[in-house]
């Protein structure tokens, strides 16, 4: 420790004696950061190694853990690669071996478990590493380079993957609880906001293709959003869900429904407007008709009044299809499309658009292929006019576009899982997605604290208690 302090003073004195320059300032601050990190690493190593007594007799001879009873080993052994925020340290700890000799169980180290080491990393370092893995644009190579540059920790790709998976497994069970609290806090903020509209709880759901391993073919993954809008129709915040490709997308259906139900159960204020904004894809339609439309309030048992709004921009695409079927690509088609897009936003807009399209269809000649395209787009609007009353929705302060959910496909998936050359196993993709939705929902710190608090511990006195007892004596 004294040598580190001397290093700090030597660099400071050298800088003071030199001619000030940008290069000298750069060298001084970098050197000071390195000296400071080394000092902190020394402190962490000394403190952590003082937690367990040197005398084995001061520790219990037996402890209980998952597999049963373990017997103390008298000699301490080192773990020389414990990763901390300040670099790798050597941790001398005493092991406990499973009492049954003919059963293969790994030796446990209570001190490592009490410190919360995961894959040989302390909770602080693990949080930094795994959070970096959840960030946009991250790759294993980028994260490993960051750990070396910022924390002087050398870690292999396999160890990083193990660390990431173990932390994800620990954090994911706490995701829904903290997302629920976050949404309820936003509802309270919305309730107190100025404006003439009732606050709105808005659900969105969409799919996106993801390249799977080992064959490299594409399957449809799914993402969902739960947003709160205030009395002026302004979005306050959004929490996210995301799942790797799954036949039927049942996991998404279950988790999204559970999240909505938990929010309604916890929220005790005035009922918000309940809104579902999506395109009219098969899975999105099925979720509304089979789940949301039948959903009841978890406390009162009353049927909930959900409004399904079909995304305006998907509806507008059908206008383009009809226009090009009627007029062919060109100025006339563009002019009619723009006119109908504006008309669609007016009171009873869908009916007025359909009336105009039907009248033009009678007067114009189309090929069989163009007529088929026209009819498909026309029926898309005709069958969903109830969910396209955009003038009424806007008058209630509700969103008419699924832009939040469309953007989620980009932020959750594309910016992390669809970088150049990436192929994912279902398990690997889900590990990153679990972490990424926690990060994007703004609940990382709360979920991580809950995760490390839940780590299983052996039934033994805490080493820090023994340390304090010796210090007092």
C-alpha positions as CSV (number, residue, x, y, z in Angstrom):
1,X,0.0,0.0,0.0
2,X,2.9,2.4,0.8
3,X,4.5,1.7,-2.6
4,X,1.2,2.6,-4.3
5,X,1.0,5.8,-2.4
6,X,4.6,6.6,-3.5
7,X,3.6,5.9,-7.1
8,X,0.8,8.5,-6.8
9,X,3.2,11.1,-5.3
10,X,5.9,10.4,-7.9
11,X,3.6,10.9,-10.8
12,X,2.2,14.1,-9.2
13,X,5.6,15.5,-8.5
14,X,6.8,14.7,-12.1
15,X,3.7,16.4,-13.5
16,X,4.2,19.5,-11.4
17,X,7.9,19.8,-12.5
18,X,7.1,19.4,-16.2
19,X,5.9,22.0,-18.6
20,X,2.1,21.8,-18.8
21,X,0.9,20.3,-22.1
22,X,-2.1,18.2,-23.3
23,X,0.2,15.2,-23.6
24,X,1.6,15.6,-20.1
25,X,-2.0,16.0,-18.7
26,X,-3.1,12.8,-20.6
27,X,-0.1,10.8,-19.2
28,X,-0.7,12.1,-15.7
29,X,-4.4,11.3,-15.5
30,X,-3.9,7.9,-17.0
31,X,-1.1,7.1,-14.6
32,X,-3.1,8.4,-11.7
33,X,-6.1,6.2,-12.7
34,X,-3.9,3.1,-12.8
35,X,-2.3,3.9,-9.5
36,X,-5.7,4.5,-7.9
37,X,-7.0,1.2,-9.3
38,X,-4.1,-0.7,-8.0
39,X,-4.5,0.8,-4.6
40,X,-8.2,-0.1,-4.6
41,X,-7.4,-3.7,-5.8
42,X,-4.9,-4.0,-2.8
43,X,-7.6,-2.8,-0.4
44,X,-10.2,-5.3,-1.7
45,X,-7.8,-8.2,-1.6
46,X,-6.7,-7.4,2.0
47,X,-10.3,-6.9,3.2
48,X,-11.7,-10.0,1.5
49,X,-8.9,-12.2,2.7
50,X,-9.4,-11.0,6.3
51,X,-13.0,-12.2,6.4
52,X,-12.2,-15.8,7.2
53,X,-10.1,-16.6,10.3
54,X,-6.6,-18.2,9.7
55,X,-7.3,-20.7,12.5
56,X,-9.6,-23.4,11.2
57,X,-10.9,-24.0,14.7
58,X,-12.8,-20.7,14.6
59,X,-15.0,-22.0,11.8
60,X,-17.7,-24.6,12.2
61,X,-16.7,-28.2,11.4
62,X,-19.8,-28.8,9.4
63,X,-22.3,-26.7,7.3
64,X,-25.5,-27.5,5.6
65,X,-26.2,-26.7,1.9
66,X,-28.3,-28.0,-1.0
67,X,-26.9,-31.5,-1.2
68,X,-26.8,-32.0,2.6
69,X,-23.9,-31.8,5.1
70,X,-20.4,-30.7,4.3
71,X,-17.2,-31.2,6.4
72,X,-14.6,-28.5,6.9
73,X,-11.1,-28.7,5.2
74,X,-8.5,-27.2,7.5
75,X,-6.2,-25.7,5.0
76,X,-7.1,-22.6,2.9
77,X,-6.6,-22.7,-0.8
78,X,-6.4,-19.8,-3.2
79,X,-8.7,-18.7,-6.0
80,X,-6.2,-16.6,-7.9
81,X,-8.6,-15.3,-10.5
82,X,-11.3,-13.5,-8.7
83,X,-12.4,-10.6,-10.9
84,X,-13.2,-7.3,-9.1
85,X,-13.9,-3.8,-10.4
86,X,-10.2,-3.0,-9.8
87,X,-8.6,-6.1,-11.3
88,X,-8.0,-9.8,-10.4
89,X,-7.2,-10.7,-6.8
90,X,-6.2,-13.9,-5.1
91,X,-8.8,-15.0,-2.5
92,X,-7.7,-17.5,0.1
93,X,-10.7,-19.4,1.4
94,X,-11.5,-22.6,3.3
95,X,-13.5,-25.3,1.5
96,X,-16.1,-27.7,2.8
97,X,-16.2,-31.2,1.3
98,X,-19.4,-33.3,1.0
99,X,-19.6,-35.7,3.9
100,X,-20.6,-38.8,1.8
101,X,-17.4,-40.1,0.3
102,X,-19.0,-42.3,-2.3
103,X,-21.1,-39.4,-3.7
104,X,-19.5,-36.9,-6.2
105,X,-20.3,-33.4,-5.1
106,X,-18.1,-30.4,-5.7
107,X,-16.4,-28.8,-2.7
108,X,-18.1,-25.6,-1.6
109,X,-16.4,-22.4,-0.4
110,X,-18.8,-20.5,1.9
111,X,-16.8,-17.3,1.7
112,X,-17.2,-17.2,-2.1
113,X,-20.9,-17.8,-1.7
114,X,-21.3,-15.1,0.9
115,X,-19.4,-12.6,-1.2
116,X,-21.8,-13.5,-4.1
117,X,-19.1,-14.6,-6.6
118,X,-20.5,-15.8,-9.9
119,X,-18.1,-17.4,-12.3
120,X,-15.3,-16.0,-10.2
121,X,-16.6,-12.4,-10.4
122,X,-17.7,-10.2,-7.6
123,X,-21.2,-8.8,-7.7
124,X,-19.9,-5.3,-8.7
125,X,-17.8,-6.7,-11.6
126,X,-20.5,-9.1,-12.7
127,X,-23.0,-6.3,-12.9
128,X,-20.7,-4.2,-15.1
129,X,-19.9,-7.2,-17.4
130,X,-23.4,-8.5,-17.8
131,X,-24.9,-5.0,-18.2
132,X,-22.4,-4.5,-21.0
133,X,-23.5,-7.7,-22.6
134,X,-27.1,-6.4,-22.7
135,X,-26.1,-3.1,-24.3
136,X,-26.8,-2.2,-28.0
137,X,-24.0,-3.1,-30.3
138,X,-22.4,-5.4,-27.8
139,X,-20.4,-8.6,-28.7
140,X,-18.3,-10.9,-26.6
141,X,-15.2,-9.4,-28.1
142,X,-16.3,-5.8,-27.3
143,X,-17.2,-6.7,-23.7
144,X,-14.0,-8.6,-23.1
145,X,-12.0,-5.7,-24.4
146,X,-13.9,-3.3,-22.1
147,X,-13.2,-5.5,-19.1
148,X,-9.5,-5.5,-19.8
149,X,-9.3,-1.8,-20.5
150,X,-11.6,-0.5,-17.8
151,X,-11.1,-3.1,-15.0
152,X,-7.8,-4.8,-15.9
153,X,-9.6,-8.2,-15.9
154,X,-8.6,-10.9,-18.4
155,X,-11.6,-13.2,-19.0
156,X,-12.2,-15.8,-21.7
157,X,-15.3,-16.0,-23.8
158,X,-16.6,-19.1,-22.1
159,X,-16.3,-17.6,-18.7
160,X,-18.1,-14.5,-19.9
161,X,-20.9,-16.6,-21.3
162,X,-21.2,-18.6,-18.0
163,X,-21.3,-15.4,-16.0
164,X,-23.9,-13.8,-18.3
165,X,-26.2,-16.9,-18.2
166,X,-26.0,-17.3,-14.4
167,X,-26.8,-13.6,-13.8
168,X,-29.7,-13.7,-16.3
169,X,-31.1,-16.8,-14.5
170,X,-30.9,-14.9,-11.2
171,X,-32.4,-11.6,-12.5
172,X,-35.2,-12.9,-14.7
173,X,-37.6,-14.1,-11.9
174,X,-37.6,-10.5,-10.5
175,X,-38.3,-8.8,-13.9
176,X,-42.1,-8.9,-13.7
177,X,-42.3,-7.6,-10.1
178,X,-40.2,-4.5,-10.8
179,X,-41.8,-3.9,-14.2
180,X,-45.1,-3.9,-12.4
181,X,-44.0,-1.4,-9.9
182,X,-42.5,0.8,-12.6
183,X,-45.8,0.8,-14.6
184,X,-47.9,1.5,-11.5
185,X,-45.6,4.5,-10.6
186,X,-46.1,5.8,-14.1
187,X,-49.9,5.4,-13.7
188,X,-49.8,7.5,-10.6
189,X,-47.7,10.2,-12.4
190,X,-50.3,10.1,-15.3
191,X,-53.2,10.4,-12.8
192,X,-51.6,13.6,-11.4
193,X,-50.8,15.1,-14.8
194,X,-52.8,18.0,-16.3
195,X,-55.0,17.3,-19.3
196,X,-58.6,16.4,-20.2
197,X,-58.2,12.7,-21.0
198,X,-58.1,9.6,-18.8
199,X,-54.6,8.1,-18.5
200,X,-54.2,5.1,-20.8
201,X,-52.5,1.7,-20.3
202,X,-51.4,0.7,-23.8
203,X,-50.4,-2.8,-24.8
204,X,-48.5,-3.6,-28.1
205,X,-47.2,-6.8,-29.6
206,X,-45.2,-7.6,-32.8
207,X,-43.0,-10.2,-34.4
208,X,-39.5,-10.0,-36.0
209,X,-37.4,-12.6,-37.8
210,X,-34.3,-13.9,-36.1
211,X,-31.6,-16.1,-37.6
212,X,-31.2,-19.3,-35.6
213,X,-28.3,-21.7,-35.2
214,X,-27.1,-24.2,-36.3
215,X,-28.9,-24.1,-39.7
216,X,-29.1,-20.3,-40.1
217,X,-32.8,-20.2,-41.1
218,X,-35.1,-17.4,-40.0
219,X,-37.9,-17.8,-37.5
220,X,-40.3,-15.3,-35.9
221,X,-39.4,-14.0,-32.5
222,X,-41.8,-11.7,-30.6
223,X,-41.7,-8.5,-28.6
224,X,-44.3,-6.7,-26.6
225,X,-44.6,-3.3,-24.9
226,X,-46.7,-2.0,-22.0
227,X,-46.8,1.8,-22.0
228,X,-48.5,4.5,-19.9
229,X,-49.9,7.7,-21.5
230,X,-50.8,10.8,-19.4
231,X,-53.9,13.1,-19.6
232,X,-52.5,14.9,-22.6
233,X,-52.0,11.8,-24.5
234,X,-48.2,11.9,-24.0
235,X,-46.3,8.7,-23.4
236,X,-44.6,8.6,-20.0
237,X,-42.7,5.3,-20.2
238,X,-42.6,1.8,-21.6
239,X,-41.5,-1.6,-20.3
240,X,-40.6,-4.4,-22.7
241,X,-40.9,-8.2,-23.1
242,X,-39.1,-10.2,-25.7
243,X,-38.9,-14.0,-26.5
244,X,-37.0,-16.1,-28.9
245,X,-38.8,-17.9,-31.7
246,X,-41.4,-20.3,-30.3
247,X,-44.2,-22.2,-32.1
248,X,-47.5,-20.5,-31.1
249,X,-45.7,-17.8,-29.0
250,X,-47.4,-19.1,-25.9
251,X,-44.6,-17.9,-23.5
252,X,-45.1,-14.3,-24.7
253,X,-48.9,-14.7,-24.3
254,X,-48.6,-16.0,-20.8
255,X,-46.0,-13.4,-19.6
256,X,-47.7,-10.4,-21.2
257,X,-51.0,-11.4,-19.7
258,X,-49.4,-11.9,-16.3
259,X,-47.7,-8.5,-16.4
260,X,-51.0,-6.7,-17.4
261,X,-52.8,-8.6,-14.7
262,X,-50.3,-7.8,-12.0
263,X,-50.4,-4.1,-12.9
264,X,-54.2,-4.0,-12.6
265,X,-54.0,-5.9,-9.3
266,X,-51.5,-3.4,-7.8
267,X,-53.1,-0.2,-9.2
268,X,-55.7,1.1,-6.8
269,X,-56.4,4.4,-8.5
270,X,-59.1,5.3,-11.1
271,X,-59.3,2.8,-14.0
272,X,-57.2,3.9,-17.0
273,X,-58.2,3.5,-20.6
274,X,-57.2,0.0,-21.7
275,X,-55.8,0.0,-25.2
276,X,-54.2,-2.6,-27.5
277,X,-52.4,-1.1,-30.5
278,X,-51.0,-3.4,-33.1
279,X,-51.2,-4.4,-36.8
280,X,-53.7,-7.1,-37.7
281,X,-51.3,-10.1,-37.9
282,X,-52.4,-13.6,-37.0
283,X,-50.8,-13.7,-33.5
284,X,-51.7,-10.2,-32.7
285,X,-55.3,-10.7,-33.6
286,X,-55.5,-14.0,-31.8
287,X,-54.1,-12.4,-28.6
288,X,-56.9,-9.8,-28.6
289,X,-59.7,-12.2,-29.4
290,X,-58.7,-15.1,-27.2
291,X,-57.1,-13.3,-24.2
292,X,-57.6,-9.5,-23.9
293,X,-61.2,-9.5,-25.0
294,X,-62.1,-12.1,-22.3
295,X,-59.8,-10.7,-19.6
296,X,-61.4,-9.8,-16.2
297,X,-60.1,-7.5,-13.5
298,X,-58.0,-9.6,-11.1
299,X,-59.6,-7.9,-8.0
300,X,-63.3,-7.2,-9.0
301,X,-63.8,-10.0,-11.5
302,X,-65.5,-7.6,-13.9
303,X,-64.9,-7.9,-17.6
304,X,-62.4,-5.3,-18.8
305,X,-63.2,-2.9,-21.7
306,X,-60.3,-3.2,-24.0
307,X,-60.1,-1.1,-27.2
308,X,-58.1,-2.6,-30.1
309,X,-56.7,0.0,-32.4
310,X,-55.3,-1.3,-35.7
311,X,-52.1,0.6,-36.5
312,X,-52.9,3.5,-38.8
313,X,-49.7,3.1,-40.8
314,X,-50.5,-0.5,-41.7
315,X,-54.0,0.6,-42.8
316,X,-52.4,3.3,-44.9
317,X,-50.3,0.7,-46.7
318,X,-53.6,-0.9,-47.9
319,X,-54.6,2.4,-49.4
320,X,-51.4,2.4,-51.5
321,X,-52.1,-1.1,-52.6
322,X,-55.7,-0.2,-53.7
323,X,-54.5,3.0,-55.4
324,X,-51.9,1.2,-57.5
325,X,-54.5,-1.5,-58.4
326,X,-56.9,1.2,-59.6
327,X,-54.5,3.6,-61.3
328,X,-51.2,1.8,-61.6
329,X,-48.0,3.3,-60.0
330,X,-47.8,7.0,-60.7
331,X,-49.2,10.5,-59.9
332,X,-52.9,9.5,-59.8
333,X,-52.3,6.7,-57.4
334,X,-50.2,8.9,-55.1
335,X,-52.8,11.7,-55.2
336,X,-55.7,9.3,-54.3
337,X,-53.6,7.6,-51.6
338,X,-52.8,10.9,-49.9
339,X,-56.4,12.1,-50.0
340,X,-57.6,8.8,-48.5
341,X,-54.9,8.9,-45.8
342,X,-56.3,12.2,-44.6
343,X,-59.9,11.0,-45.0
344,X,-59.2,7.9,-42.9
345,X,-58.4,10.2,-40.0
346,X,-61.7,12.0,-40.1
347,X,-65.0,10.9,-38.3
348,X,-66.3,7.7,-39.9
349,X,-63.2,7.7,-42.0
350,X,-63.0,4.0,-42.8
351,X,-66.5,3.9,-44.3
352,X,-65.8,7.0,-46.4
353,X,-62.6,5.5,-47.7
354,X,-64.3,2.2,-48.6
355,X,-67.2,4.1,-50.3
356,X,-64.7,6.0,-52.5
357,X,-62.7,2.8,-53.3
358,X,-65.8,0.8,-54.2
359,X,-67.1,3.5,-56.5
360,X,-63.7,3.7,-58.4
361,X,-63.6,-0.1,-58.7
362,X,-66.9,-0.1,-60.6
363,X,-65.6,2.5,-63.1
364,X,-62.1,1.2,-63.7
365,X,-60.8,-1.8,-65.5
366,X,-58.3,-4.1,-63.6
367,X,-56.5,-7.3,-64.4
368,X,-57.4,-10.4,-62.4
369,X,-54.2,-10.1,-60.4
370,X,-54.7,-6.4,-59.7
371,X,-58.4,-7.1,-58.7
372,X,-57.2,-9.8,-56.3
373,X,-54.7,-7.4,-54.6
374,X,-57.4,-4.7,-54.5
375,X,-60.0,-7.0,-52.9
376,X,-57.5,-8.2,-50.3
377,X,-56.6,-4.7,-49.2
378,X,-60.2,-3.5,-49.3
379,X,-61.3,-6.4,-47.1
380,X,-58.5,-5.7,-44.7
381,X,-60.1,-2.3,-44.0
382,X,-63.7,-3.5,-44.3
383,X,-63.4,-6.2,-41.7
384,X,-61.7,-3.9,-39.2
385,X,-63.5,-0.6,-39.4
386,X,-64.5,-0.8,-35.7
387,X,-60.8,-0.7,-34.9
388,X,-59.9,2.1,-37.2
389,X,-62.1,4.9,-35.8
390,X,-59.0,7.1,-35.6
391,X,-60.8,10.4,-35.2
392,X,-62.6,9.0,-32.1
393,X,-59.4,7.5,-30.7
394,X,-57.4,10.7,-31.1
395,X,-60.2,12.7,-29.4
396,X,-59.7,10.4,-26.4
397,X,-55.9,11.1,-26.3
398,X,-55.0,7.6,-27.5
399,X,-52.2,6.6,-29.9
400,X,-53.2,5.4,-33.3
401,X,-49.9,4.0,-34.4
402,X,-47.9,1.0,-33.1
403,X,-44.6,3.0,-33.4
404,X,-43.5,2.2,-29.8
405,X,-43.8,-1.6,-30.5
406,X,-42.3,-1.3,-34.0
407,X,-39.4,0.6,-32.4
408,X,-39.0,-2.1,-29.8
409,X,-38.3,-4.6,-32.5
410,X,-35.3,-2.4,-33.5
411,X,-34.1,-1.5,-30.0
412,X,-34.6,-4.9,-28.4
413,X,-33.6,-7.2,-31.3
414,X,-31.9,-5.5,-34.2
415,X,-29.5,-3.4,-32.2
416,X,-28.1,-6.4,-30.3
417,X,-29.1,-9.7,-31.8
418,X,-29.1,-8.9,-35.5
419,X,-25.6,-7.5,-36.0
420,X,-23.5,-8.6,-38.9
421,X,-23.1,-12.4,-39.1
422,X,-24.9,-13.2,-35.8
423,X,-26.6,-16.6,-35.5
424,X,-28.3,-17.6,-32.2
425,X,-29.4,-20.7,-30.4
426,X,-32.8,-20.3,-28.8
427,X,-31.3,-20.5,-25.3
428,X,-28.5,-18.0,-26.1
429,X,-30.9,-15.5,-27.6
430,X,-33.3,-15.8,-24.7
431,X,-30.5,-15.2,-22.2
432,X,-29.6,-11.9,-23.9
433,X,-33.2,-10.9,-24.4
434,X,-34.0,-11.5,-20.7
435,X,-31.2,-9.1,-19.8
436,X,-32.0,-6.6,-22.5
437,X,-35.7,-6.1,-21.6
438,X,-34.6,-5.5,-18.0
439,X,-32.1,-2.9,-19.2
440,X,-34.5,-1.1,-21.5
441,X,-37.4,-1.1,-19.0
442,X,-35.2,1.0,-16.6
443,X,-35.3,-1.6,-13.8
444,X,-31.7,-3.0,-14.0
445,X,-30.5,-1.8,-10.6
446,X,-33.6,-2.9,-8.7
447,X,-33.7,-6.3,-10.4
448,X,-30.0,-6.9,-9.9
449,X,-30.2,-6.0,-6.2
450,X,-33.1,-8.5,-5.8
451,X,-31.1,-11.1,-7.7
452,X,-28.0,-11.0,-5.5
453,X,-30.1,-10.9,-2.4
454,X,-31.6,-14.2,-3.4
455,X,-28.4,-16.1,-3.8
456,X,-28.4,-19.3,-1.8
457,X,-26.1,-19.4,1.2
458,X,-24.7,-22.3,3.3
459,X,-26.0,-22.5,6.8
460,X,-23.0,-21.2,8.6
461,X,-22.0,-18.1,10.7
462,X,-21.0,-15.2,8.4
463,X,-17.2,-14.8,8.2
464,X,-17.5,-11.1,8.8
465,X,-18.9,-11.8,12.2
466,X,-15.9,-13.9,13.2
467,X,-13.6,-11.1,11.9
468,X,-15.4,-8.5,14.0
469,X,-15.2,-10.8,17.0
470,X,-11.4,-11.2,16.6
471,X,-11.0,-7.5,16.1
472,X,-12.9,-6.7,19.3
473,X,-10.9,-9.2,21.2
